[in-house]
């Protein structure tokens, strides 16, 4: 399976993106702002990466984006604001705000949809690319 994470808005406090499969947007995403690819506080550098299944006590049954230069444990998971990311990719159904903070909404539902979409596959590729405004 091949996915595209197309970043559409860069802000000083977060990065908004759209997740695309088969040339169709399927959900939105939120990442940290770009901070020189620093572990746990930056979105990752654009590129094409393999993803593998990942599971831990805190994040059971998800996917990890692998082979990112100088980074590891970049996961897909539920969350709403940049405070929830620690360098990971949060999935949601729409962009919005929570208490005046940029956010994505319906994150658990979007994450469940993502896991359902990927339930029968063992390998996933994601291309992270620029495409938007605010940078």
N, C-alpha and C positions, 0 to 999 in steps of 0.2 A: 504494500500500500504506500502511495506517495501523497504527502500533504504539503501545503504551502502555508507558512505563517507570514502573512503580508502585513507589515507594520504600516499603520495609517496615520498615526499621530504621536509625535515625540513631544513630551512635556518635561519640565524640570523635576516633576514628582512621579511620573510613570510613563509607560509606553503602551499605547492601545494598538491592537492588531486584529486581523480577521483570519480565521483558520479556514482554508480552502481545500476541498477534496473533489476530484473530478470536475474541476473548473467551476465549482459552485461554493459560495460561502456557506459554511455549516454552523459556525458559531463565532463568537468574539473571544478575544484574549486580552489579558493585561499582564504586563511585565514591569520590572523595575526600569527606571530611566537608564540610559547608557552611561556608565561610569567606568570607562576603560576596561570593561570585561572583568571587573573585580568580583571575586568569589562572594556569593551570598548578598550582593548589593547592586548588581548590574544585569541588564539584559545581555544576552549573548551576541557575539559578532555574527553578522549575516554569513550564510554559507549553507551547505547541504550536509546533513548529519543523519546517522543511523540512530534508531531508537530501539531500546530493548525493554522487555518487561522488567518491572522492578517491584519489590515488595519489602516493606519494613513495618515495624510496630506502629510508627506514626503515619506512614503512607502505604497501606496494603493495596496490592493490585492496581498498579499504575504503570506508566511508561517513563523511562529515563532517556533524555537526549544525550548521546555519547559522542566522544571524540571532539568535544569543544576544546580549543586550545586553553590550557591552564585551568580547566574547570571540570567538575564532576558533580554528580547528584543533582542534575537539572531535571526536575520532574514536572509532569503535568499533574495538576491537582485543583481542587476547589478552593476558592477564596475570593474576596471581593476587592480589596485595595492593595496598594503596593506594600503595605505593612504585612500582608499575608504571603509575599512571594519568596523572599530570601534568594533571589536569582532564578526562581522557577517560573513556569508559564501557568497562569490561572486561566480557566475556561469559564465562559458565561454565555448567556443567551442574548444580552443586550448591554450597551454602554449606559452609564448613568452616573449618579452621585449618591453617596451615603453620608449624611450629615455634612454636606458641602465638600466632601472629598471625592475626587474622581474615582470611579469604581466600575465594575461589571456586576450585573445582576443575574439572578437565577443560576448561580454557579454550580450548585450541587446537581441540578437537573442537567446542565450542559455537560458536566463531567460524567455523569451516568450515561448520557447519550454518546459521548466519546468512547467510553469503555464498551458500550454495546456495539458501536461501529467497528471496533477493533478486536472484538472477542474471539474471532476465528482466525486471526493472523498471528504469525510469530515474528514478522519483521516489518518495520515501519521506517520510512525515510521522510525527513522533513527538510524543506528548503526555507530558510529564514531570509526574507528580503525586505528591502526598503520599498516604500510606495505610499507616499502620503504627504502630509504637511507638518509644519511645526518644528522642523529641524534646522 
